[in-house]
């Protein structure tokens, strides 16, 4: 059984870490490299960095940031935002990223998932899925949550699994930034159609939310942002809490 992972997420805009609610109303949370170093010290298992406007503004994730991160931190980290080709991924991995996260580009050209898996190995291909419930159906959204697609979320999970994705990063847009807990229903449904490691994202507000998502669903990782950025939950304390609840933590 895979041990559970605690994963801070740093959304990057104009070189700063930002956080919003349901993908809107962004506020600055600090310098990404300094935050990353703090999270390593606090015991984070992995980090995720998403350049949240890269796809919208049609530019690439900052290679310089990846190079700096790889020289400053010693835990695995994933980079996403504006990645649309084998060449993009090659540059990011050479700069020091351990994994890449693709979202909009995969929806627009699903074959990209297979190409990346064949070229670099499944283990470094994370497919990020932003999902929202519309009239009791879960749909995939792209372009930083701005555009609804016709893809149903569970169908898309199955598709990217078949194409060779190594991991799913599932963000519930309905729960994002609300601090009301993770989207348990959605995560249980995804586990029913997918054998890949799944990272839960969207809704963490307190330590008990992590206990719930790890006990009620099969996710192997739980991701959060603002509660870590603004010191509402400390990662070391969170891990002690989870261990007291008999959860196998990294």
KENUZA-217760 format. One record per residue (C-alpha): residue number from 0; z, x, y. Coordinates in nm, 4 decimals. Layout:
<lokes>
+-----+----------+----------+----------+
: num :       up :     east :    north :
+-----+----------+----------+----------+
: NUM :        Z :        X :        Y :
...
+-----+----------+----------+----------+
</lokes>
This chain:
<lokes>
+-----+----------+----------+----------+
: num :       up :     east :    north :
+-----+----------+----------+----------+
:   0 :   0.0000 :   0.0000 :   0.0000 :
:   1 :  -0.0999 :   0.1352 :   0.3394 :
:   2 :   0.1873 :   0.2090 :   0.5721 :
:   3 :   0.1874 :   0.0114 :   0.8958 :
:   4 :   0.0686 :   0.1776 :   1.2166 :
:   5 :   0.1835 :   0.1300 :   1.5753 :
:   6 :  -0.1086 :   0.1826 :   1.8117 :
:   7 :  -0.0869 :   0.1818 :   2.1910 :
:   8 :  -0.4127 :   0.0814 :   2.3588 :
:   9 :  -0.5183 :   0.2240 :   2.6917 :
:  10 :  -0.7873 :   0.0275 :   2.8737 :
:  11 :  -0.9642 :   0.2651 :   3.1122 :
:  12 :  -1.1315 :   0.1658 :   3.4396 :
:  13 :  -1.2363 :   0.4206 :   3.7016 :
:  14 :  -1.0305 :   0.6880 :   3.5236 :
:  15 :  -0.7058 :   0.4873 :   3.5331 :
:  16 :  -0.5229 :   0.2894 :   3.2664 :
:  17 :  -0.5282 :  -0.0822 :   3.3493 :
:  18 :  -0.3996 :  -0.4025 :   3.1879 :
:  19 :  -0.4836 :  -0.7668 :   3.2415 :
:  20 :  -0.4165 :  -1.1104 :   3.0966 :
:  21 :  -0.6915 :  -1.2680 :   2.8844 :
:  22 :  -0.9270 :  -0.9942 :   3.0101 :
:  23 :  -0.8708 :  -1.0813 :   3.3804 :
:  24 :  -0.6381 :  -0.9832 :   3.6700 :
:  25 :  -0.6238 :  -0.6108 :   3.5987 :
:  26 :  -0.3414 :  -0.3976 :   3.7315 :
:  27 :  -0.3055 :  -0.0195 :   3.7190 :
:  28 :  -0.0666 :   0.1174 :   3.4562 :
:  29 :  -0.1042 :   0.4927 :   3.5089 :
:  30 :  -0.2898 :   0.8098 :   3.4133 :
:  31 :  -0.4358 :   0.7861 :   3.0604 :
:  32 :  -0.3655 :   1.1467 :   2.9614 :
:  33 :  -0.0033 :   1.1365 :   3.0796 :
:  34 :   0.0547 :   0.8027 :   2.9060 :
:  35 :  -0.1050 :   0.9380 :   2.5888 :
:  36 :   0.1277 :   1.2392 :   2.5864 :
:  37 :   0.4282 :   1.0092 :   2.6313 :
:  38 :   0.3188 :   0.7896 :   2.3393 :
:  39 :   0.2744 :   1.0906 :   2.1120 :
:  40 :   0.6270 :   1.1993 :   2.1986 :
:  41 :   0.7602 :   0.8468 :   2.1350 :
:  42 :   0.6079 :   0.8395 :   1.7858 :
:  43 :   0.2784 :   0.6460 :   1.8148 :
:  44 :   0.0647 :   0.6751 :   1.5005 :
:  45 :  -0.2727 :   0.6509 :   1.6721 :
:  46 :  -0.4148 :   0.5739 :   2.0149 :
:  47 :  -0.7089 :   0.3619 :   2.1248 :
:  48 :  -0.8904 :   0.4228 :   2.4539 :
:  49 :  -1.1376 :   0.1599 :   2.5711 :
:  50 :  -1.3558 :   0.2150 :   2.8761 :
:  51 :  -1.3555 :  -0.1575 :   2.9494 :
:  52 :  -1.6351 :  -0.1627 :   3.2060 :
:  53 :  -1.8682 :   0.0873 :   3.0407 :
:  54 :  -2.0833 :  -0.1796 :   2.8763 :
:  55 :  -2.0876 :  -0.3970 :   3.1856 :
:  56 :  -2.1865 :  -0.1104 :   3.4126 :
:  57 :  -2.4247 :   0.0404 :   3.1583 :
:  58 :  -2.2662 :   0.3835 :   3.1552 :
:  59 :  -2.1164 :   0.6032 :   2.8918 :
:  60 :  -1.7525 :   0.6635 :   2.8103 :
:  61 :  -1.6270 :   0.9690 :   2.9939 :
:  62 :  -1.6778 :   1.2723 :   2.7704 :
:  63 :  -1.4498 :   1.4764 :   2.9967 :
:  64 :  -1.1594 :   1.2398 :   2.9252 :
:  65 :  -1.2106 :   1.2799 :   2.5497 :
:  66 :  -1.2177 :   1.6586 :   2.5818 :
:  67 :  -0.8955 :   1.6560 :   2.7812 :
:  68 :  -0.7246 :   1.4189 :   2.5382 :
:  69 :  -0.8232 :   1.6272 :   2.2368 :
:  70 :  -0.6687 :   1.9346 :   2.3977 :
:  71 :  -0.3470 :   1.7559 :   2.4988 :
:  72 :  -0.2563 :   1.5312 :   2.2030 :
:  73 :  -0.2270 :   1.5870 :   1.8276 :
:  74 :  -0.2582 :   1.2374 :   1.6764 :
:  75 :  -0.5802 :   1.0514 :   1.5871 :
:  76 :  -0.7472 :   0.8585 :   1.8660 :
:  77 :  -1.0343 :   0.6132 :   1.8918 :
:  78 :  -1.2740 :   0.5845 :   2.1850 :
:  79 :  -1.4765 :   0.2775 :   2.2763 :
:  80 :  -1.6880 :   0.1451 :   2.5594 :
:  81 :  -2.0604 :   0.1765 :   2.6262 :
:  82 :  -2.1370 :   0.3288 :   2.2858 :
:  83 :  -2.4819 :   0.2234 :   2.1683 :
:  84 :  -2.6405 :   0.5067 :   1.9703 :
:  85 :  -2.5910 :   0.7787 :   1.7103 :
:  86 :  -2.6222 :   1.0304 :   1.9940 :
:  87 :  -2.3349 :   0.8695 :   2.1871 :
:  88 :  -2.1089 :   0.8918 :   1.8843 :
:  89 :  -2.2080 :   1.2478 :   1.8043 :
:  90 :  -2.1164 :   1.3538 :   2.1583 :
:  91 :  -1.7791 :   1.1786 :   2.1461 :
:  92 :  -1.6850 :   1.3203 :   1.8055 :
:  93 :  -1.7879 :   1.6687 :   1.9177 :
:  94 :  -1.5696 :   1.6227 :   2.2267 :
:  95 :  -1.2721 :   1.5554 :   1.9995 :
:  96 :  -1.2497 :   1.1832 :   1.9234 :
:  97 :  -1.1451 :   1.0959 :   1.5670 :
:  98 :  -1.3038 :   0.7502 :   1.5585 :
:  99 :  -1.5322 :   0.5379 :   1.7738 :
: 100 :  -1.5093 :   0.1686 :   1.8465 :
: 101 :  -1.8258 :  -0.0364 :   1.8900 :
: 102 :  -1.8409 :  -0.3967 :   1.9980 :
: 103 :  -2.1280 :  -0.5361 :   2.2096 :
: 104 :  -2.3812 :  -0.2823 :   2.0791 :
: 105 :  -2.3046 :  -0.3812 :   1.7192 :
: 106 :  -2.3619 :  -0.7485 :   1.7979 :
: 107 :  -2.6904 :  -0.6733 :   1.9714 :
: 108 :  -2.8091 :  -0.4433 :   1.6914 :
: 109 :  -2.6001 :  -0.4767 :   1.3753 :
: 110 :  -2.7940 :  -0.1981 :   1.2028 :
: 111 :  -2.6100 :   0.0454 :   1.4316 :
: 112 :  -2.2985 :  -0.0007 :   1.2158 :
: 113 :  -2.4864 :   0.1147 :   0.9058 :
: 114 :  -2.6467 :   0.4080 :   1.0894 :
: 115 :  -2.3112 :   0.5350 :   1.2154 :
: 116 :  -2.1431 :   0.4922 :   0.8763 :
: 117 :  -2.4210 :   0.6850 :   0.7020 :
: 118 :  -2.4303 :   0.9614 :   0.9635 :
: 119 :  -2.0588 :   1.0150 :   1.0232 :
: 120 :  -1.8755 :   0.8324 :   0.7418 :
: 121 :  -1.7167 :   0.4882 :   0.7327 :
: 122 :  -1.3759 :   0.6264 :   0.8258 :
: 123 :  -1.4743 :   0.6886 :   1.1877 :
: 124 :  -1.6529 :   0.3566 :   1.2521 :
: 125 :  -1.4252 :   0.0915 :   1.4025 :
: 126 :  -1.5852 :  -0.2427 :   1.4846 :
: 127 :  -1.3972 :  -0.4118 :   1.7673 :
: 128 :  -1.4223 :  -0.7896 :   1.7701 :
: 129 :  -1.3169 :  -0.9997 :   2.0680 :
: 130 :  -1.2638 :  -1.3537 :   1.9447 :
: 131 :  -1.1838 :  -1.6841 :   2.1125 :
: 132 :  -1.1277 :  -2.0330 :   1.9756 :
: 133 :  -1.3755 :  -2.2829 :   2.1203 :
: 134 :  -1.3511 :  -2.6444 :   2.0020 :
: 135 :  -1.1628 :  -2.5359 :   1.6877 :
: 136 :  -1.4170 :  -2.2698 :   1.5944 :
: 137 :  -1.3617 :  -1.8952 :   1.6388 :
: 138 :  -1.6495 :  -1.7218 :   1.8173 :
: 139 :  -1.7307 :  -1.3587 :   1.8971 :
: 140 :  -1.7509 :  -1.2565 :   2.2631 :
: 141 :  -1.9223 :  -0.9460 :   2.4044 :
: 142 :  -1.9501 :  -0.7552 :   2.7339 :
: 143 :  -1.5770 :  -0.7231 :   2.7846 :
: 144 :  -1.5158 :  -1.0855 :   2.6892 :
: 145 :  -1.7637 :  -1.2185 :   2.9448 :
: 146 :  -2.0350 :  -1.3539 :   2.7134 :
: 147 :  -1.9884 :  -1.5953 :   2.4248 :
: 148 :  -2.2209 :  -1.5393 :   2.1293 :
: 149 :  -2.3260 :  -1.7857 :   1.8605 :
: 150 :  -2.1586 :  -1.5687 :   1.5975 :
: 151 :  -1.8615 :  -1.7193 :   1.4198 :
: 152 :  -1.5858 :  -1.4626 :   1.3909 :
: 153 :  -1.5315 :  -1.4709 :   1.0140 :
: 154 :  -1.9079 :  -1.4503 :   0.9492 :
: 155 :  -1.9275 :  -1.1445 :   1.1738 :
: 156 :  -1.6306 :  -0.9804 :   0.9991 :
: 157 :  -1.8117 :  -1.0192 :   0.6661 :
: 158 :  -2.1376 :  -0.8864 :   0.8114 :
: 159 :  -1.9903 :  -0.5669 :   0.9576 :
: 160 :  -1.7913 :  -0.5078 :   0.6378 :
: 161 :  -2.1150 :  -0.5201 :   0.4386 :
: 162 :  -2.2850 :  -0.2894 :   0.6901 :
: 163 :  -2.0263 :  -0.0153 :   0.6350 :
: 164 :  -1.7587 :  -0.0513 :   0.9015 :
: 165 :  -1.4420 :   0.1389 :   0.8154 :
: 166 :  -1.1966 :  -0.0687 :   1.0151 :
: 167 :  -1.1747 :  -0.3873 :   1.2230 :
: 168 :  -0.9994 :  -0.4026 :   1.5598 :
: 169 :  -0.9510 :  -0.7747 :   1.6164 :
: 170 :  -0.8514 :  -0.8935 :   1.9637 :
: 171 :  -0.7572 :  -1.2563 :   2.0150 :
: 172 :  -0.8686 :  -1.3364 :   2.3690 :
: 173 :  -0.6552 :  -1.6520 :   2.3644 :
: 174 :  -0.3420 :  -1.4444 :   2.3027 :
: 175 :  -0.4332 :  -1.1310 :   2.5026 :
: 176 :  -0.1672 :  -1.0413 :   2.7592 :
: 177 :   0.0340 :  -1.3595 :   2.6968 :
: 178 :   0.3226 :  -1.1826 :   2.5186 :
: 179 :   0.3656 :  -1.4879 :   2.2960 :
: 180 :   0.3034 :  -1.3016 :   1.9698 :
: 181 :  -0.0069 :  -1.2144 :   1.7707 :
: 182 :  -0.2671 :  -1.4694 :   1.6593 :
: 183 :  -0.1267 :  -1.5113 :   1.3080 :
: 184 :  -0.3702 :  -1.7886 :   1.2069 :
: 185 :  -0.6750 :  -1.5819 :   1.2994 :
: 186 :  -0.5433 :  -1.2659 :   1.1348 :
: 187 :  -0.4596 :  -1.4486 :   0.8124 :
: 188 :  -0.8125 :  -1.5917 :   0.8063 :
: 189 :  -0.9701 :  -1.2492 :   0.8600 :
: 190 :  -0.7636 :  -1.0984 :   0.5784 :
: 191 :  -0.9027 :  -1.3678 :   0.3522 :
: 192 :  -1.2615 :  -1.2468 :   0.3958 :
: 193 :  -1.2110 :  -0.8739 :   0.4606 :
: 194 :  -1.0666 :  -0.5896 :   0.2541 :
: 195 :  -1.0938 :  -0.3343 :   0.5364 :
: 196 :  -0.7928 :  -0.2127 :   0.7353 :
: 197 :  -0.7432 :  -0.4529 :   1.0261 :
: 198 :  -0.5718 :  -0.3732 :   1.3559 :
: 199 :  -0.4162 :  -0.6760 :   1.5260 :
: 200 :  -0.4586 :  -0.6904 :   1.9029 :
: 201 :  -0.3563 :  -0.9432 :   2.1650 :
: 202 :  -0.0223 :  -1.1087 :   2.2296 :
: 203 :   0.2533 :  -0.8566 :   2.1547 :
: 204 :   0.5574 :  -0.9270 :   2.3715 :
: 205 :   0.8627 :  -0.8124 :   2.1771 :
: 206 :   0.9657 :  -0.6187 :   1.8676 :
: 207 :   0.9900 :  -0.9340 :   1.6559 :
: 208 :   0.6172 :  -0.9988 :   1.7124 :
: 209 :   0.5372 :  -0.6799 :   1.5199 :
: 210 :   0.7727 :  -0.7787 :   1.2374 :
: 211 :   0.6000 :  -1.1163 :   1.2176 :
: 212 :   0.2449 :  -0.9834 :   1.2125 :
: 213 :   0.3273 :  -0.7236 :   0.9452 :
: 214 :   0.5111 :  -0.9703 :   0.7211 :
: 215 :   0.2862 :  -1.2764 :   0.7626 :
: 216 :  -0.0548 :  -1.1048 :   0.7554 :
: 217 :  -0.2178 :  -0.8121 :   0.5767 :
: 218 :  -0.2960 :  -0.6117 :   0.8916 :
: 219 :  -0.2269 :  -0.2404 :   0.8635 :
: 220 :  -0.2008 :  -0.1711 :   1.2347 :
: 221 :  -0.0656 :  -0.3519 :   1.5398 :
: 222 :  -0.1916 :  -0.2643 :   1.8843 :
: 223 :  -0.0298 :  -0.3330 :   2.2198 :
: 224 :  -0.0709 :  -0.2227 :   2.5784 :
: 225 :   0.1398 :  -0.3587 :   2.8628 :
: 226 :   0.4708 :  -0.3696 :   2.6747 :
: 227 :   0.4340 :   0.0044 :   2.6159 :
: 228 :   0.2791 :   0.0909 :   2.9535 :
: 229 :   0.5547 :  -0.0831 :   3.1513 :
: 230 :   0.8413 :   0.0324 :   2.9260 :
: 231 :   0.9285 :  -0.3136 :   2.7950 :
: 232 :   0.9277 :  -0.1848 :   2.4359 :
: 233 :   0.9833 :   0.1762 :   2.3325 :
: 234 :   0.7792 :   0.2919 :   2.0314 :
: 235 :   1.0633 :   0.4914 :   1.8746 :
: 236 :   1.2977 :   0.1914 :   1.9009 :
: 237 :   1.0259 :  -0.0382 :   1.7648 :
: 238 :   0.9787 :   0.1781 :   1.4572 :
: 239 :   1.3534 :   0.1822 :   1.3918 :
: 240 :   1.3540 :  -0.1980 :   1.4206 :
: 241 :   1.0683 :  -0.2275 :   1.1703 :
: 242 :   1.2371 :   0.0084 :   0.9249 :
: 243 :   1.5536 :  -0.2032 :   0.9431 :
: 244 :   1.3329 :  -0.4953 :   0.8451 :
: 245 :   1.2233 :  -0.3044 :   0.5317 :
: 246 :   0.8673 :  -0.2412 :   0.6525 :
: 247 :   0.6875 :   0.0754 :   0.5431 :
: 248 :   0.6044 :   0.2518 :   0.8681 :
: 249 :   0.4146 :   0.5761 :   0.9173 :
+-----+----------+----------+----------+
</lokes>
